[in-house]
């Protein structure tokens, strides 16, 4: 059983390393770049998330006795490469878009520089993190926009892998969700948690009233009561009778949610529970949330659609070699082209703060900065050491909020269309 991240990879990365060690090319200086050739279908922007998890994973990327024994058992690698891996430590540099930044087609989201032997090993690990977390954050950001300031709760842990659930909760929080049901996300990343009861608790008791009385006795009148186990109208009446007009919230998880929200609000008000909130859950995505915008809803619980990236389970990012010993290299395969050279990007803005263009350029061909422009990538790792003072999760949430305010309003539409701002590539 291994405890690091060095085996979270594909075998071909190690066989390439083996061959490069044999022919003497392993120590050539290389830069690999992470980018998306296009955005997922229907998306107008992407959200960078997972960078902090990448850096954490790189810090645990080493080959101890357990990892080496597992590799030796495959019989696919020479003793030459195993000896090399025994002493492996990343000593290169990483530059990239900070979490909470927006990305567009061709944006150099991450650049990894060092020897070929160092950089080639990280492709699968880096892509598995970024493709997952960016997809979740991009979907969650659209839901945050659709919710228009109403509370959002991530509750999709039961719809994905147990570790992916933790990462999804973090990415959703970064993108503007208010809380998660996942306790490990709280322990590991400080994401606020919430949760009261499911239908099973009501069914456990002989009557709905008994269940509500037990929950209120344990959690107080500020709790949220799930009122749709049997009949919603009767459930709401019972909930207010048990908890009183200061009941915290009622949750509805089924039916025509728009109609149910209207009826619930009217009934609660008629019973004097004017401050009791209405929480909706059940197969919600950004389009359903937008469709409920005019209804009297106070919060949404979102599960499957957020942990699966709302139909885009991967951000479509790739990890490509773009420079060798200072010389640009590029893939020319049809529909899978890459642009050679280590790159950076400048986000151009109007004086009003509205973003108008992403300019991607080679490092050896810098572009001028206007008064309101900014360089997007930042230093993340220098000579193998993570740079001090990188943005916190809270700061990344604020960065994304500011970025979404800065893009043209058309870019926030949920309908299909062009990216929110164009990308210009400087030769």
C-alpha positions as CSV (number, residue, x, y, z in Angstrom):
1,X,0.0,0.0,0.0
2,X,1.5,3.3,-1.0
3,X,0.8,6.7,0.5
4,X,2.2,9.3,-2.0
5,X,1.0,10.5,-5.3
6,X,3.8,9.2,-7.6
7,X,1.8,6.2,-8.8
8,X,-1.2,8.3,-9.7
9,X,0.0,8.2,-13.3
10,X,0.1,6.3,-16.5
11,X,2.8,3.8,-17.4
12,X,3.8,5.5,-20.6
13,X,5.2,8.4,-18.7
14,X,7.7,6.1,-17.0
15,X,8.5,4.2,-20.2
16,X,9.3,7.5,-21.9
17,X,11.5,8.4,-19.0
18,X,13.2,5.0,-19.3
19,X,14.0,5.6,-23.0
20,X,15.1,9.2,-22.4
21,X,17.6,8.0,-19.7
22,X,18.9,5.4,-22.1
23,X,19.5,7.9,-25.0
24,X,20.7,10.8,-23.0
25,X,17.8,13.2,-23.6
26,X,16.3,13.0,-20.0
27,X,18.3,16.1,-18.9
28,X,17.2,18.4,-21.7
29,X,15.4,21.5,-20.4
30,X,11.7,21.3,-21.2
31,X,8.5,23.2,-20.6
32,X,5.1,21.5,-20.6
33,X,1.9,23.6,-20.9
34,X,-1.6,22.8,-19.7
35,X,-4.4,24.3,-21.8
36,X,-7.8,23.6,-23.2
37,X,-8.2,23.7,-27.0
38,X,-11.9,24.6,-26.5
39,X,-14.4,25.1,-23.7
40,X,-17.0,22.4,-23.0
41,X,-20.1,22.6,-25.2
42,X,-22.2,25.5,-24.4
43,X,-19.7,27.2,-22.0
44,X,-18.5,30.8,-22.4
45,X,-15.7,30.7,-19.8
46,X,-13.9,28.2,-17.6
47,X,-12.9,28.6,-13.9
48,X,-9.5,27.6,-12.7
49,X,-9.7,25.3,-9.6
50,X,-7.4,22.6,-8.2
51,X,-4.1,24.5,-8.5
52,X,-3.6,24.2,-4.7
53,X,-4.3,20.5,-4.9
54,X,-1.8,20.1,-7.7
55,X,0.9,21.8,-5.6
56,X,0.0,19.6,-2.6
57,X,0.3,16.5,-4.8
58,X,3.7,17.6,-6.2
59,X,5.0,17.9,-2.6
60,X,4.1,14.3,-2.0
61,X,5.4,13.0,-5.3
62,X,8.3,10.7,-4.5
63,X,9.2,7.0,-4.9
64,X,9.7,5.2,-1.7
65,X,10.2,1.5,-1.2
66,X,6.6,0.6,-1.6
67,X,6.2,2.6,-4.9
68,X,9.4,1.1,-6.3
69,X,8.4,-2.4,-5.4
70,X,5.1,-1.9,-7.1
71,X,6.8,-0.7,-10.3
72,X,9.4,-3.5,-10.2
73,X,6.5,-6.0,-10.0
74,X,5.1,-4.8,-13.3
75,X,8.2,-6.0,-15.1
76,X,7.9,-3.1,-17.5
77,X,10.7,-0.9,-16.3
78,X,14.5,-1.3,-16.2
79,X,16.6,-1.1,-13.1
80,X,18.1,2.1,-14.6
81,X,14.8,4.0,-14.3
82,X,14.0,2.5,-10.9
83,X,17.3,3.7,-9.6
84,X,16.6,7.2,-11.0
85,X,13.2,7.3,-9.4
86,X,14.6,6.3,-6.0
87,X,16.3,9.7,-5.9
88,X,13.6,11.7,-7.6
89,X,12.7,15.2,-6.3
90,X,11.2,17.9,-8.5
91,X,13.5,20.9,-8.7
92,X,11.8,22.8,-11.5
93,X,9.4,25.8,-11.8
94,X,5.6,26.0,-12.1
95,X,3.8,29.1,-13.3
96,X,0.1,29.3,-13.8
97,X,-3.3,30.9,-13.4
98,X,-4.3,31.2,-9.8
99,X,-7.4,29.6,-8.5
100,X,-10.5,31.7,-9.1
101,X,-9.2,32.9,-12.4
102,X,-11.1,32.5,-15.6
103,X,-9.6,30.7,-18.6
104,X,-10.5,30.5,-22.3
105,X,-9.4,28.4,-25.2
106,X,-5.7,28.3,-25.4
107,X,-5.0,30.0,-22.1
108,X,-1.7,28.7,-20.6
109,X,-3.4,27.6,-17.4
110,X,-0.2,25.9,-16.1
111,X,3.4,25.7,-17.3
112,X,5.8,23.2,-15.8
113,X,9.5,23.7,-16.5
114,X,12.6,21.6,-15.6
115,X,14.3,18.7,-17.1
116,X,12.3,16.4,-19.3
117,X,12.9,13.7,-16.7
118,X,11.2,15.8,-14.1
119,X,8.3,17.3,-16.1
120,X,7.2,14.2,-18.0
121,X,6.1,12.4,-14.9
122,X,3.4,14.9,-13.9
123,X,1.1,14.8,-16.9
124,X,-1.6,12.4,-15.6
125,X,-1.6,13.7,-12.0
126,X,-1.9,17.4,-13.1
127,X,-4.6,16.7,-15.7
128,X,-6.6,14.4,-13.4
129,X,-6.8,17.2,-10.8
130,X,-7.3,20.2,-13.1
131,X,-9.8,18.5,-15.5
132,X,-11.9,17.4,-12.5
133,X,-11.8,20.6,-10.4
134,X,-12.0,23.1,-13.2
135,X,-15.1,21.3,-14.6
136,X,-16.8,21.3,-11.2
137,X,-15.9,25.0,-10.5
138,X,-17.0,26.1,-14.0
139,X,-20.4,24.4,-13.5
140,X,-20.8,25.7,-10.0
141,X,-20.0,29.3,-11.1
142,X,-22.9,29.1,-13.6
143,X,-25.2,27.9,-10.8
144,X,-24.0,30.7,-8.6
145,X,-24.8,33.2,-11.3
146,X,-28.2,31.6,-11.8
147,X,-29.0,31.7,-8.1
148,X,-28.6,35.5,-8.0
149,X,-27.4,35.7,-4.4
150,X,-29.6,32.9,-3.0
151,X,-27.9,30.3,-0.8
152,X,-26.4,27.3,-2.5
153,X,-25.6,24.0,-0.8
154,X,-23.4,21.3,-2.4
155,X,-24.8,17.9,-1.5
156,X,-23.6,15.5,-4.2
157,X,-21.2,13.3,-2.2
158,X,-23.3,10.2,-2.8
159,X,-23.2,10.7,-6.6
160,X,-19.4,10.4,-7.1
161,X,-16.2,8.7,-5.9
162,X,-15.6,9.3,-2.2
163,X,-12.4,11.3,-2.7
164,X,-13.8,13.1,-5.8
165,X,-16.6,14.3,-3.5
166,X,-14.2,16.1,-1.3
167,X,-12.5,17.9,-4.2
168,X,-15.9,18.7,-5.7
169,X,-17.1,20.3,-2.5
170,X,-14.0,22.4,-2.4
171,X,-14.3,23.5,-6.0
172,X,-18.0,24.3,-5.6
173,X,-17.2,26.4,-2.5
174,X,-14.5,28.2,-4.4
175,X,-17.1,29.0,-7.2
176,X,-19.5,30.6,-4.8
177,X,-21.5,27.8,-3.0
178,X,-22.1,28.6,0.6
179,X,-21.8,25.2,2.2
180,X,-21.4,21.4,1.7
181,X,-22.8,18.3,3.2
182,X,-19.4,16.7,3.1
183,X,-17.6,16.6,6.5
184,X,-14.2,15.7,5.1
185,X,-14.3,18.9,3.0
186,X,-14.7,20.8,6.2
187,X,-11.9,19.0,8.0
188,X,-9.5,19.2,5.1
189,X,-10.3,22.6,3.6
190,X,-12.5,24.5,6.0
191,X,-15.6,24.5,3.8
192,X,-18.7,25.3,5.9
193,X,-21.0,22.3,6.4
194,X,-24.7,21.9,6.8
195,X,-27.3,19.0,7.0
196,X,-30.3,18.0,9.0
197,X,-32.2,14.9,8.0
198,X,-33.4,12.7,5.1
199,X,-36.7,10.9,4.5
200,X,-35.3,7.9,6.4
201,X,-35.6,9.8,9.6
202,X,-39.3,10.5,9.0
203,X,-40.0,6.9,8.0
204,X,-38.2,5.7,11.1
205,X,-41.0,7.2,13.3
206,X,-44.6,6.1,13.4
207,X,-45.8,9.5,12.3
208,X,-44.4,12.6,10.6
209,X,-45.2,14.6,13.7
210,X,-43.1,12.3,15.9
211,X,-40.2,12.7,13.6
212,X,-40.4,16.5,13.5
213,X,-40.7,16.7,17.3
214,X,-37.6,14.5,17.7
215,X,-35.6,16.6,15.2
216,X,-36.7,19.9,16.8
217,X,-35.9,18.6,20.3
218,X,-32.4,17.6,19.2
219,X,-31.6,20.5,16.9
220,X,-33.8,23.4,17.9
221,X,-36.5,25.3,16.1
222,X,-34.0,26.8,13.7
223,X,-33.6,23.4,12.0
224,X,-34.8,22.6,8.5
225,X,-37.6,20.1,8.3
226,X,-38.1,17.9,5.2
227,X,-41.8,18.1,4.5
228,X,-42.4,16.0,1.3
229,X,-42.2,12.5,2.7
230,X,-46.0,12.1,2.5
231,X,-48.1,15.2,1.7
232,X,-46.3,18.6,1.4
233,X,-49.3,20.7,2.6
234,X,-49.8,18.5,5.6
235,X,-46.1,18.3,6.2
236,X,-45.8,22.1,6.3
237,X,-48.8,22.4,8.6
238,X,-47.3,19.8,11.0
239,X,-43.9,21.4,10.9
240,X,-45.1,24.8,12.0
241,X,-47.4,23.2,14.6
242,X,-44.4,21.4,16.1
243,X,-41.7,24.1,15.8
244,X,-43.8,27.2,15.9
245,X,-43.6,30.2,13.5
246,X,-39.8,30.5,14.2
247,X,-39.1,27.3,12.3
248,X,-35.8,27.8,10.4
249,X,-36.7,26.3,7.0
250,X,-38.7,23.7,5.2
251,X,-37.1,21.6,2.4
252,X,-38.9,20.2,-0.6
253,X,-37.1,17.5,-2.6
254,X,-39.7,16.5,-5.2
255,X,-42.6,17.5,-7.4
256,X,-42.9,20.7,-9.5
257,X,-40.5,22.7,-7.5
258,X,-41.7,26.1,-8.8
259,X,-45.3,25.4,-7.9
260,X,-44.4,23.8,-4.6
261,X,-42.3,26.8,-3.6
262,X,-45.2,29.2,-4.3
263,X,-47.6,27.1,-2.3
264,X,-45.1,26.6,0.5
265,X,-44.4,30.3,0.8
266,X,-48.1,31.1,0.8
267,X,-48.9,28.5,3.4
268,X,-46.0,29.4,5.7
269,X,-47.0,33.1,5.6
270,X,-50.7,32.2,6.4
271,X,-49.5,30.2,9.4
272,X,-47.4,33.2,10.6
273,X,-44.1,31.6,9.7
274,X,-43.1,34.5,7.6
275,X,-39.3,34.1,8.3
276,X,-39.2,30.4,7.7
277,X,-37.1,29.8,4.6
278,X,-38.0,27.6,1.6
279,X,-35.2,25.3,0.5
280,X,-35.4,23.3,-2.8
281,X,-33.4,20.3,-3.8
282,X,-33.8,17.4,-6.3
283,X,-32.1,17.2,-9.7
284,X,-31.3,20.9,-9.9
285,X,-28.7,22.4,-12.3
286,X,-28.0,25.9,-13.5
287,X,-30.9,25.9,-16.0
288,X,-33.4,24.7,-13.4
289,X,-32.1,27.2,-10.9
290,X,-32.5,30.0,-13.4
291,X,-36.0,28.8,-14.2
292,X,-36.8,29.2,-10.5
293,X,-35.4,32.7,-10.2
294,X,-38.9,34.3,-10.0
295,X,-40.1,31.9,-7.3
296,X,-40.0,32.5,-3.5
297,X,-37.0,30.3,-2.9
298,X,-34.4,31.0,-0.3
299,X,-31.8,28.3,-0.9
300,X,-31.0,25.5,-3.3
301,X,-29.5,22.1,-2.6
302,X,-27.5,20.8,-5.6
303,X,-26.2,17.3,-5.9
304,X,-25.5,15.3,-9.1
305,X,-25.2,18.2,-11.5
306,X,-22.4,19.9,-9.5
307,X,-20.3,16.9,-8.7
308,X,-20.5,15.8,-12.4
309,X,-19.7,19.3,-13.7
310,X,-23.3,19.7,-15.0
311,X,-22.8,17.5,-18.0
312,X,-19.1,18.4,-18.5
313,X,-17.2,15.9,-16.3
314,X,-13.8,17.1,-17.7
315,X,-12.5,20.5,-18.6
316,X,-10.8,19.0,-21.7
317,X,-7.3,20.2,-20.7
318,X,-4.1,18.7,-22.2
319,X,-0.5,18.7,-21.1
320,X,1.8,19.3,-24.0
321,X,5.6,19.8,-24.5
322,X,6.0,23.3,-26.0
323,X,9.7,24.0,-25.5
324,X,13.0,22.0,-25.5
325,X,16.3,23.7,-24.6
326,X,14.7,27.1,-25.3
327,X,13.5,26.0,-28.8
328,X,9.7,26.0,-29.4
329,X,8.2,22.7,-30.4
330,X,4.6,22.1,-31.4
331,X,2.3,19.2,-32.3
332,X,0.8,19.5,-35.8
333,X,-1.7,16.5,-35.7
334,X,-5.0,17.4,-37.3
335,X,-7.5,18.8,-34.7
336,X,-4.9,18.4,-31.9
337,X,-2.5,21.2,-32.7
338,X,-0.4,23.0,-30.1
339,X,1.4,26.3,-30.2
340,X,5.2,26.1,-29.5
341,X,7.1,28.1,-26.9
342,X,6.7,28.9,-23.2
343,X,3.9,31.4,-22.9
344,X,2.2,33.9,-20.7
345,X,-1.1,35.8,-21.0
346,X,-2.4,39.4,-20.5
347,X,-6.0,40.2,-19.8
348,X,-7.0,43.5,-21.3
349,X,-9.7,45.7,-19.8
350,X,-11.6,48.8,-20.5
351,X,-11.2,51.7,-18.1
352,X,-14.5,50.6,-16.6
353,X,-12.9,47.3,-15.6
354,X,-14.7,45.2,-18.2
355,X,-12.5,42.5,-19.7
356,X,-12.3,42.6,-23.5
357,X,-9.5,40.3,-24.6
358,X,-7.1,37.5,-23.5
359,X,-3.7,37.9,-25.2
360,X,-1.5,34.8,-25.2
361,X,2.1,35.4,-26.1
362,X,5.5,33.7,-26.0
363,X,7.7,34.7,-23.2
364,X,10.4,35.8,-25.7
365,X,7.7,38.0,-27.4
366,X,6.3,40.2,-24.6
367,X,3.4,42.5,-25.2
368,X,2.8,45.9,-23.7
369,X,0.5,46.4,-20.7
370,X,-2.1,49.1,-20.8
371,X,-3.1,51.0,-17.6
372,X,-6.0,48.6,-16.9
373,X,-4.4,45.4,-18.2
374,X,-2.8,42.7,-16.0
375,X,-0.6,39.6,-16.4
376,X,-2.7,36.5,-15.5
377,X,-0.2,33.8,-14.6
378,X,1.7,33.9,-11.3
379,X,4.7,32.0,-9.9
380,X,3.6,28.9,-8.1
381,X,6.8,26.8,-7.6
382,X,10.4,28.1,-7.9
383,X,13.3,25.6,-7.9
384,X,11.1,22.9,-6.5
385,X,9.7,25.0,-3.6
386,X,6.1,26.3,-3.4
387,X,6.1,30.0,-3.5
388,X,5.1,31.6,-0.2
389,X,1.9,33.7,0.2
390,X,-0.2,32.1,-2.5
391,X,-3.9,33.0,-2.4
392,X,-6.1,31.2,0.2
393,X,-9.4,29.5,-0.7
394,X,-11.3,32.6,0.6
395,X,-9.2,34.9,-1.5
396,X,-9.7,32.6,-4.5
397,X,-13.5,32.9,-4.0
398,X,-13.2,36.7,-4.1
399,X,-11.0,36.6,-7.1
400,X,-13.6,34.6,-9.0
401,X,-16.4,36.9,-7.9
402,X,-14.4,39.9,-9.2
403,X,-13.6,38.1,-12.5
404,X,-17.2,37.3,-13.1
405,X,-18.2,40.9,-12.6
406,X,-15.5,42.0,-15.0
407,X,-16.6,39.9,-18.0
408,X,-19.2,41.3,-20.4
409,X,-22.8,40.5,-19.3
410,X,-23.3,38.4,-22.5
411,X,-20.6,36.1,-21.1
412,X,-22.7,35.1,-18.2
413,X,-25.5,33.8,-20.3
414,X,-26.3,30.1,-19.8
415,X,-27.1,29.7,-23.5
416,X,-24.6,28.6,-26.1
417,X,-22.4,31.2,-27.6
418,X,-18.9,32.4,-28.2
419,X,-16.4,32.7,-25.3
420,X,-17.0,35.6,-23.0
421,X,-13.9,37.3,-24.4
422,X,-11.8,36.4,-27.4
423,X,-8.3,35.0,-27.2
424,X,-5.6,36.5,-29.4
425,X,-2.4,34.6,-30.0
426,X,0.7,36.7,-30.6
427,X,3.2,34.9,-32.9
